[in-house]
């Protein structure tokens, strides 16, 4: 088989079978409401670029499973809210440090109602589906019991790759419009203390101290960056002669393999874009396909991915 041509072939990505299968997988993963055929058909009618955005809007709320060191400042350990729920807080911290899956402690919406399809149809944005604290300020909130058990008190924390900074323990009323002034004041003081702790000397924050920053659609700027670059990578591969199959054959050739049949498919695991070939039980990811995602940033394919300039 000939090497893929460097001349682009203008194609409608959403008409390609590889993209149709990918879109179907993305829609199956997103927890949307109402969960019915009309909503599913609407989502499948959208372009793969929008579905990548929607998928990341949801998945960005989840916590990837790995051990993390937890910082619980002494000022928090002396608060009435912490003292009242100390045993439950310690138990949750123990799970985090042990690398257990704590996604069950997130809100129910993160798992079952992450995207309101009717609201998106009407507003053309994510405003009514977003977790405002997470998107705008960069913090997660975790209940002190896993779903379906809930607690009025919860932990607000900044989740990082290898550690967790606890901002404080607060009642759930913190999210309500009629939140008592005393609770709001306690929260503002806690955020201010965290900001002072992490702020560089003479520096300032763009967005929330926790790293949150919202785009015009109501999702995070990280989601914008991620879906834009991921879509570009998919487009570059699919728009060259032979598309995804030709690219995968080139990947095989690099390791001196020449399988007779290949059936590659796009797979998205969190923020890791991968190519799986079930026929040959092979997965290409990370450095294999020159795609690497980490905390919302992507390193594109090398310029010589097809034997010449790629971008």
N, C-alpha and C positions, 0 to 999 in steps of 0.2 A: 504493500500500500504506500502511496506517495506521501511525502511529508506535507502537513497542512500548509496551504498557501498563506502568504502574509497579506494578501488582498482580502479586505473585509467583504463578507457577503451580507448584505443588509437583510435581516430577518426580523420577523415579529416574534420575539422570544416566547410570548404567551401561547403561540400556536405550536411550539415544539413539544413533542411527547415527553422529552426529559423534563421540561419546565412544567408541563401539566401534572406529571407525577409528583414533582417537587411541591407545587402549589397545593396539591391534595394532602400531602404529608404535613405541610405547614398549617393548613386549616384544621386538620385532625388534632394537632397539638394544642392549638389556642383554645382556652376555656372561655367560650363566648355565650352570651345570652341575647335573645331567647335561643335555646339550643334546638333548632328545628330546620327543616329542609329549606325554607325561605332564606334564613340567615346563612346557611351553608352555601346555597347557590349564589347569594350576593357576594360573599367573600371570595368564592372561586371566580367570580366575574372580574375581580380586581386584578391589577397587574402584579407580577411577582415582586416588583420593587415595593409596592405598598404592603404586601403580605410579609415581606422581610421586616418591614418597619413594625407592623402589628405584632409579629412574633417576638421581636426584641422588646417592644413595649411591655409585653407580658412577662417574658422570661427574665428581663432585667430586674423584676421584683423578687425573684427567687434567690436563694442563697446556695451557691455551689458547695458541695460537701467536701470538707477538708478540715484538719485540725487548725485551730486558731488560738493564739494567746489572747486572753481577755484582760483588759485594763479596767478595773473598778476603783475609781479614785476614792480616797477617804472621805471627801465631802459628800459623796453619795451614800456611803455606808452609815453616815450619821443622820440621814434624813428619815422622818417618820414613815414615809412610803416604803423605803427599803427595809427598815426594821420590822415593819408589819408583815412583809412578804419575804423575809430574808431566806427562809428555807427553800421556797420555790425559785427564787432568783439564783441561789447557789446551785440548785439542781440543774437549771437551764444552762448556767455558765459551765457546769461540768460536762454537759453534753456537747457544747460548742468546743471546749478545749480537747475533748476526746475525738472530735471529728465526726460526730454523729449527725444525721440528717435532721435539721431543726425546722425544715420548711413547714411542718405541721403546726408550728407555733405562729406562723404568719396569719393574716386575716383570711377569712373564708373566700373573699373575692379573688385573692391571688390564685386560688385553685379552681374556682368554679364560675366566677363572674368577672374575669379580668377585662373583657371587652364587651361593652353594651353596643350591639350592632345597630339597634334602632337609633340610639343617640348619635352614633357615628354617621348614619345615613342623613340625619337631620342637620348636624352641626359640621360635618366634614372634618372633625378633629377628635382628640382623645380627652378633652377636658372633663367630661362627665364620667369617664372610666378610670381616670388616673388616681394614683395614691399621691396626693398633693405633697405630703411631707417627704416622701421618697423622691419624687421628681424635682421639686423645687429646692429642698434643703439637703437631700442626699442621705437621709436617715431611714433605717428600717424600724418598724415597731413589731415586737414579738409579745404575744400573750404568754402568761406563765403556765398555761396548760395547753397541750396540743388539741387541735380540732378533733371531735366536736366540743370538747371541753373548752370553756372560755373563762377569762378572769377580767374583772373590771380594771385591775392594775396591769400595767404592761411595761416592758423595757423598751426604751428608745436608744438605738445604738447606731454607730457608724461601722458597717461591715467592710473590712478591707481584705486583701488577699491572704494575709497571714495572721492578722490580728483583728480584734474587735474592741472599739472604744465605747464603753457604756456612757451615754449622755445623762441618763437618769431613769428613775422609776416614777411613772405618772398614772393617774386614773384615765380611763378611756374618754372621759369628758373633754380631754384636751383637744379632741377632734371636732367638738360641737361648737356651733356658733355662739351658744350661751355659756361657753366655758367660763367658770368663775375667775375673777381677776387675780385671785391669789394663785391659782393653778397656772394661769398664763404667765404670771410674774416669775414663778419658780422655774418654768420652762425657759423663759428668756434668759434668766440668770445662768441656767445650766448650759445653754447654747453659748452664751457669752464666755463662760469659763472654758469651754472646749475650744472656742475660737482663739482665745488668748494662748492656750496650751500649744496649738499647732501652727499658729500664724508665724510666718518668717519675720525676722526683725525688719521693721519698716515696710512690711508687705501688706497686702489687702486681698480680699476674696472677691472673685467674680462669681456671682451666684451664692448659694448657701455655704456656710462653713463646712458642711459635710460633703461638699462637692456637687451638690445638686444644681442643675441649670436647665430651665425649661425652654423648649423651642416654641414656635408659634402654633404648632399643632397640639400642644399640651403633653408631648412626650419629652424625653430627655435629649440633650444635645449628643450624648453618647449614642443613643439609638439612631439619631440622624447620621452621625459619622459612620456607625457600623453598617447600617443598611445601604447607605450610599456607596461605600467602598466594596461591600460584598456584592451588590448588584453589578458594579462595574467589572469585577472579576468574572462573574458568571457571563456577563455580556461579551467580554473579550474572548472567552473560550468558545462560546456558542456561535459567535459571528464569524469565526474563521472556518475555512473549508474543512468539512468533516466534523466540525463541532466537538461536542464532548467526547464522542467515541474516538476521534482522531487524536485528541489530546491524551486520552487514557492510553492509547496504543503507544504514544510517544513516552509516556511514563514507564510503561512496561519495557520498552526498548532500552531505556536508560539502565535497567537492571538485567539486560540481556534475556528478557522474556518475550516470547511472541505467541501469545495464546490465540487459538483459532477463532474463538468466539468471545466477545465481551459484551456486557450489558451494564454500562455505568449509570449511576444515578447520583444526583445531588442530595446531600444529607446535611442538615444543620443541627449540631449538638451545642446548645447554648450559644456561644459566639465562635464556635469552631466550625468552619465550612469544610466539608469533607466530600470525597467521591468514593462511593462503594460499588464494587463489581461483584455481585452475588454469584455470577456464573463461575468465577475463579476464586471466590471467597477471599477477596483482597480489598483492603481499605487504604485509601490514600488520604493523608491528612498532615497538617503541620508543614514541616519542611519538604515532605514528599511533593506537595502541590504548590509550594512556595506561598502558602497562605497561612498566616498565623494571627490569631486574635488574642488579645489580653487586655482586660479592663477597657474595652471599647475601642482599641486601636488596632489597625491592621497593617501588616507588612505585605505589600502586593507581590505578585509573582516577579521573578527576576526578569530583566529585559530580554534575555535570550530564551525565554520559555518556549518559543517556537523557532528558535534558530536565528532570530533577528530582533530588531526593536519591537517592543510589545506595547508601549504606551505612547 
